Amino acid sequence: MGKKKRKKIKYDLVKTLSPITFPLVYEELIRPLYIKACQGSHHLWDKIANFDEFKDNEELREEFYRSANQGMMSAQDDIVAIVQSEEKLDYPKELLLRGIADAIAWQLLGHQLAHARHFFKYISQPDLYNSNFESVVFASKEFIQEKQNAVSLISDLTSFIQVGDLLIYEPGSGLTIAEVKEGAMNAKIGNFMKFYMQSQCDKALYDFVNQEGEKTVKQMQRMSRQASRMAHVTSVLRSGKSVDPDTNQEINIPAPFFPIKTWDERLVNTLEQANTKGWAIDVIDNCLFLGIYASEDAYSKGHIIFNTWFDGMGGSPDCPRALLIDCMKLPLALPIFSRDIPDEYKFDILFGRKQVCMGICIESLLNECKKSGLSTRFATNKERGRLDKTGNRPYKYKGNVVFISNGRTELPLMDGVFLRIMFHGQSPVSIIKTLLDSTEEYT
């Protein structure tokens, strides 16, 4: 399935990065949900001296997972109750609730974007009031009654889990995907599909199609595609290898661990400075520009101040710019709840007490890559045409696709790099080097 084309918004000094905030009335609702979803094991954190000790302490490890998982399920129960008690959620409340569900999903996936992106099919999530929602809620609760230490996350509550109805995690067993099918016809189709996979009897398939009619055949095709997607994602989670049934693209996620530097600590320091003087700025890797505005006057005009500063430092109209709060509406971005910053700052950013502006100066980024031993070049017309045919849409700087190389592997600069930098807190040069090194494993 093709990715949606990146919407290009014309840069405007006064309008770009204008302040965004969630209604303050929802803060009291979201805080306890966040604590349940992300801090269910908080009472055990002081007992964990280091990872090796935690790994060897089976009793502590079991208690940790039990507490964390039960907290996640309690948060999900509260979200489901909110959905079921209202005729329709307003957009800000829905974004916040999905952000909590996303925070649960990212914990289950170990914050690994390489895995998360295979769950997202670039389509809109189903309405939370769809006819299948109640059945999935029931199935999730039934599963948890049998396995109380597990997590059974409802996919429709998240913004990016689009494969399977439930994302299930059991301590000791890992992640699995479950599909909930209701109705006699779905059960009939499911039973036949199971029979056909085992028997490979084409005569039985021919008879079934002729007997059940076109509508049933279309439903069987939809169920078959979903089964293929579930098998693909399961294979990626377990082995790191598969072929995407929607694109036929071969997937290889490197087994070796590649450490990536982050800038969350720099973000925390800048937030603390803004807390004291009302505003603060920083530049990471000489190319990621950060502006934080906290006082009432700075908050309302901060984006104009930031744009002016960024423009003066080499930021062109086509350079990526974003607010940190934008993470709440981007499906594959880490929600603010998942960033490694103090809780109070998370809620300051959500509810209008702090604004965080970000910009990546592409010219400076390419210069920093060169300083780190990488080389850059513009793509040829033939290479641009080849990339267009694959459905991939690289970022274009001054109208040109940019390739970056470590001398052994070469990759085009893609929008996904900016997602990682801005919304996963990964340092610019570090993530580019890591992507090149990890790709090299399979070339």
C-alpha positions in Angstrom: 0.0 0.0 0.0 1.4 3.3 -1.0 2.4 6.0 1.4 0.4 9.3 1.4 2.2 12.1 -0.2 3.7 14.6 2.2 1.5 17.7 2.4 3.6 20.7 1.6 2.6 23.8 3.6 3.9 27.2 2.5 6.2 28.8 5.0 4.9 31.9 6.7 7.0 33.8 9.3 3.9 34.8 11.4 1.7 31.7 10.9 4.2 28.8 10.8 4.6 27.1 14.2 1.7 29.1 15.7 1.0 27.9 19.3 -1.2 24.8 19.7 -2.6 23.6 23.0 -5.1 21.1 24.3 -8.1 22.4 26.4 -6.9 22.8 30.0 -10.1 21.1 31.2 -8.7 17.7 30.0 -5.6 17.8 32.1 -7.3 16.4 35.1 -8.6 13.5 33.0 -5.3 12.6 31.3 -2.9 12.7 34.3 -4.2 9.6 36.0 -4.5 7.7 32.7 -0.8 8.6 32.0 0.3 7.4 35.5 -1.6 4.1 35.0 -0.4 3.5 31.5 3.3 4.5 31.9 4.1 4.2 35.6 2.3 1.1 36.9 5.6 -0.3 38.2 6.7 3.0 39.7 6.8 1.6 43.2 9.5 -0.8 42.1 11.8 1.6 40.3 14.0 2.3 43.4 14.6 -1.5 43.7 16.2 -1.7 40.2 19.9 -0.8 40.6 20.9 -1.9 37.0 19.7 -4.0 34.1 21.9 -7.0 34.8 20.7 -7.2 38.4 17.1 -6.8 37.3 17.5 -9.5 34.6 18.8 -12.0 37.2 16.2 -11.3 39.8 13.2 -13.4 38.6 10.9 -12.4 41.5 11.4 -8.7 40.9 11.1 -9.1 37.2 7.8 -10.9 37.4 6.4 -8.3 39.9 7.6 -5.5 37.6 5.9 -6.8 34.5 2.7 -7.7 36.5 2.5 -4.2 37.9 3.3 -2.5 34.6 0.9 -4.6 32.6 -2.0 -4.3 35.0 -1.5 -0.5 35.0 -1.7 -0.5 31.2 -4.9 -2.6 31.3 -6.4 -0.3 33.9 -5.8 2.7 31.7 -7.3 0.9 28.8 -10.4 0.1 30.8 -10.8 3.7 31.7 -10.4 4.8 28.1 -13.0 2.3 26.9 -15.4 3.5 29.6 -15.0 7.1 28.4 -15.6 6.0 24.8 -18.7 4.0 25.8 -20.1 6.8 27.9 -20.1 9.4 25.2 -21.9 9.6 21.9 -18.9 11.1 20.2 -15.5 12.2 21.4 -14.3 15.7 20.4 -11.1 15.8 18.4 -8.7 17.0 21.2 -10.0 14.4 23.7 -9.7 11.7 21.1 -6.1 12.7 20.3 -5.2 12.6 24.0 -6.8 9.2 24.6 -5.1 7.8 21.5 -1.9 9.2 22.8 -2.2 7.2 26.0 -3.0 4.1 24.0 0.0 4.8 21.8 2.2 5.1 24.9 1.1 1.6 25.8 1.8 0.3 22.3 5.3 1.9 22.2 6.2 0.2 25.5 5.2 -3.2 24.1 7.3 -2.5 21.0 10.3 -1.4 23.0 10.1 2.1 21.4 11.3 0.5 18.1 10.2 2.5 15.1 11.5 -0.3 12.8 8.9 -2.6 14.2 6.1 0.0 14.7 6.1 1.1 11.1 5.0 -2.4 9.9 1.8 -2.0 11.9 0.9 1.2 10.1 -0.7 1.0 6.7 -1.2 4.8 6.0 -5.0 4.7 6.3 -7.3 6.3 8.7 -8.1 4.5 12.0 -11.6 3.1 12.3 -14.1 5.3 14.1 -14.2 4.2 17.8 -18.0 3.8 17.4 -17.7 1.2 14.7 -19.9 -2.0 15.0 -16.9 -4.2 15.7 -15.5 -2.2 18.6 -17.8 -3.7 21.3 -16.8 -7.2 20.2 -13.1 -6.4 20.4 -13.5 -4.9 23.9 -15.3 -8.0 25.0 -12.6 -10.3 23.5 -9.8 -8.2 25.2 -11.5 -8.5 28.6 -12.1 -12.2 28.2 -8.4 -12.7 27.4 -7.2 -10.7 30.4 -9.6 -12.7 32.8 -7.7 -15.8 31.7 -4.2 -14.3 31.8 -4.2 -11.5 34.3 -0.5 -10.5 33.9 -0.8 -10.0 30.1 -1.6 -7.0 28.0 -4.4 -7.1 25.4 -4.2 -3.7 23.7 -7.2 -2.8 21.5 -5.7 -1.7 18.1 -8.5 0.7 17.3 -7.6 2.8 20.4 -4.2 3.6 19.0 -3.2 5.9 16.1 -1.0 3.4 14.3 -1.7 -0.2 15.0 -3.6 -1.2 11.9 -2.8 -4.9 11.7 -5.0 -7.2 13.9 -7.7 -6.2 16.4 -5.6 -6.9 19.5 -1.9 -6.5 20.2 -1.2 -9.1 22.9 1.9 -9.3 25.2 2.5 -12.1 27.6 5.6 -12.1 29.9 7.8 -14.9 28.7 6.0 -15.4 25.4 6.4 -12.0 23.7 4.0 -10.3 21.3 1.3 -11.8 19.2 -1.5 -10.4 17.1 -5.2 -11.5 17.3 -8.1 -10.9 15.0 -11.7 -10.9 16.4 -14.3 -12.2 14.0 -18.0 -11.9 14.7 -21.0 -13.3 12.8 -21.8 -16.7 11.4 -20.5 -15.9 7.9 -17.1 -14.7 9.1 -16.8 -17.9 11.2 -17.7 -19.9 8.1 -15.1 -18.2 5.9 -12.5 -18.5 8.6 -13.1 -22.2 9.0 -12.9 -22.7 5.2 -9.7 -20.7 4.9 -8.2 -22.9 7.6 -9.3 -26.0 5.8 -8.0 -24.7 2.4 -4.5 -23.8 3.9 -4.2 -27.3 5.2 -5.6 -29.2 2.2 -4.8 -26.9 -0.7 -7.8 -28.4 -2.4 -8.6 -26.2 -5.4 -11.9 -28.1 -6.2 -13.1 -27.2 -2.7 -12.2 -23.5 -3.2 -14.0 -23.5 -6.6 -17.2 -25.0 -5.0 -17.1 -22.6 -2.1 -16.8 -19.6 -4.3 -19.6 -20.7 -6.6 -21.9 -21.6 -3.7 -21.4 -18.5 -1.5 -21.4 -15.8 -4.1 -19.5 -12.6 -4.9 -20.1 -10.8 -1.5 -18.6 -13.7 0.4 -15.7 -13.9 -1.9 -14.8 -10.2 -1.4 -15.0 -10.7 2.4 -12.8 -13.8 2.1 -10.3 -11.7 0.1 -10.3 -9.0 2.8 -9.7 -11.6 5.5 -7.0 -13.2 3.5 -5.1 -9.9 3.1 -5.5 -9.2 6.8 -4.1 -12.7 7.6 -1.1 -12.1 5.3 -0.4 -8.8 7.0 -0.6 -10.4 10.5 1.8 -13.2 9.4 4.1 -10.6 7.9 4.2 -8.4 11.1 4.6 -11.5 13.3 7.6 -12.6 11.2 9.1 -9.2 11.5 8.7 -9.2 15.3 10.2 -12.6 15.7 13.0 -12.7 13.1 13.3 -9.2 11.7 12.8 -10.7 8.2 9.7 -10.9 6.0 8.2 -9.7 2.7 5.5 -7.0 3.0 2.4 -8.5 1.3 1.2 -5.0 0.4 4.3 -3.8 -1.4 6.3 -7.0 -2.0 9.2 -5.2 -0.4 11.8 -7.4 1.4 12.2 -6.5 5.0 15.4 -7.0 6.9 15.9 -5.5 10.4 19.5 -5.9 11.5 20.0 -8.1 14.6 23.1 -6.2 15.9 22.3 -3.4 18.3 23.3 0.0 17.0 23.4 2.6 19.7 21.9 6.0 18.7 22.7 9.2 20.6 19.6 11.1 21.8 19.0 14.7 22.6 16.4 14.3 25.3 18.9 15.4 28.0 19.5 18.6 26.0 15.8 19.1 25.8 15.4 18.8 29.5 18.2 21.3 30.2 16.6 23.8 27.8 13.2 23.3 29.3 14.7 24.0 32.8 16.3 27.2 31.5 13.0 28.3 30.0 11.3 27.5 33.3 13.6 30.0 35.0 13.9 32.9 32.5 10.8 32.4 30.3 12.6 31.2 27.2 15.6 29.3 26.1 17.3 28.1 22.9 19.8 25.4 21.9 21.3 23.9 18.8 22.0 20.1 18.5 24.7 18.9 16.1 24.9 22.4 14.7 21.7 21.7 12.7 18.7 21.0 14.9 17.5 24.3 16.3 15.4 24.3 19.5 13.4 27.2 20.9 11.3 26.9 24.1 9.0 29.7 25.2 7.3 29.6 28.6 6.4 33.1 29.9 3.1 34.5 28.8 4.6 37.1 26.4 7.2 34.7 25.0 4.6 31.9 24.5 2.4 34.0 22.3 5.2 35.4 20.1 7.8 32.6 20.5 7.1 31.1 17.1 7.8 34.4 15.3 11.0 34.8 17.3 12.1 31.3 16.5 11.3 31.5 12.8 13.3 34.8 12.6 16.3 33.2 14.4 16.2 30.0 12.4 15.9 31.9 9.1 18.9 34.0 10.1 20.9 30.9 10.9 20.4 29.3 7.4 17.0 27.8 7.7 15.2 28.0 4.3 11.5 27.8 3.7 11.8 24.2 2.7 13.7 23.1 5.9 11.6 20.9 8.2 10.0 22.8 11.1 7.6 21.5 13.8 6.2 22.0 17.2 7.0 19.2 19.7 3.2 18.9 20.5 2.7 17.9 16.8 3.7 14.4 18.0 0.2 13.9 19.3 -1.3 14.0 15.7 1.5 12.0 13.9 0.8 8.3 14.1 4.5 7.1 14.1 5.8 9.8 16.3 6.4 9.0 20.0 3.6 10.7 22.0 4.8 13.2 24.5 4.0 10.7 27.2 6.8 8.5 25.9 9.6 11.1 25.8 12.3 11.0 28.4 11.5 14.3 30.1 10.0 15.1 33.5 6.2 14.6 33.8 5.5 18.3 34.6 7.1 19.4 31.4 5.1 16.9 29.4 1.8 18.4 30.7 3.2 22.0 30.3 3.7 21.3 26.6 0.3 19.7 26.2 -1.7 22.3 28.0 -0.2 25.6 26.9 2.4 26.5 29.5 5.4 25.8 27.3 5.9 25.8 23.5 8.7 23.9 21.9 9.7 24.9 18.4 12.1 22.8 16.3 13.8 23.3 12.9 16.4 21.3 11.0 18.7 23.3 8.8 19.5 21.0 5.9 22.6 22.8 4.7 24.1 22.6 8.2 23.0 18.9 8.5 24.8 18.0 5.3 27.9 20.0 6.4 27.9 18.1 9.7 27.6 14.8 7.9 30.7 15.7 5.8 32.6 16.7 9.0 31.8 13.2 10.4 33.3 11.5 7.3 30.2 11.0 5.3 29.8 12.2 1.7 26.7 13.8 0.1 25.6 14.4 -3.5 22.5 15.2 -5.5 20.6 12.4 -7.3 20.7 12.0 -11.1 17.5 12.2 -13.2 17.6 8.5 -13.6 17.9 7.9 -9.9 15.0 10.2 -9.2 12.8 8.4 -11.7 13.7 5.0 -10.2 12.8 6.2 -6.7 9.5 7.6 -7.9 8.6 4.2 -9.4 9.2 2.5 -6.0 6.6 4.7 -4.4 9.2 6.2 -2.0 9.2 9.9 -1.8 12.6 11.2 -0.6 13.0 14.7 0.8 14.0 17.2 -1.8 16.4 20.0 -0.9 16.3 22.9 -3.3 14.3 20.6 -5.6 16.8 17.8 -5.6 17.0 14.4 -3.9 20.1 14.2 -1.7 22.2 11.0 -1.3 24.4 10.4 1.8 27.1 7.8 1.9 29.6 6.3 4.3 31.8 5.0 1.5 30.2 1.5 1.5 26.5 2.2 1.6 24.5 5.1 0.1 20.9 6.2 1.0 18.6 9.0 -0.1 17.6 11.5 2.6 14.0 10.6 3.5 11.3 12.3 5.6 11.5 9.5 8.0 14.9 10.8 9.2 13.2 14.0 10.3 10.5 12.0 12.2 13.2 10.2 14.1 15.2 13.4 14.9 12.3 15.6 16.0 9.8 13.1 17.5 12.0 10.2 18.7 14.8 12.4 20.1 17.5 10.9 18.0 20.6 13.0 17.3 20.8 14.0 13.6 24.3 12.8 12.6 24.0 9.7 14.9 20.8 8.4 13.3 22.1 9.0 9.7 25.3 7.0 10.5 23.2 4.3 12.2 20.9 3.9 9.2 23.9 3.6 6.8 25.6 1.1 9.1 22.5 -1.0 9.6 21.7 -1.0 5.9 25.2 -2.2 5.2 24.4 -5.4 7.1 22.3 -6.6 4.2 24.2 -5.2 1.2 
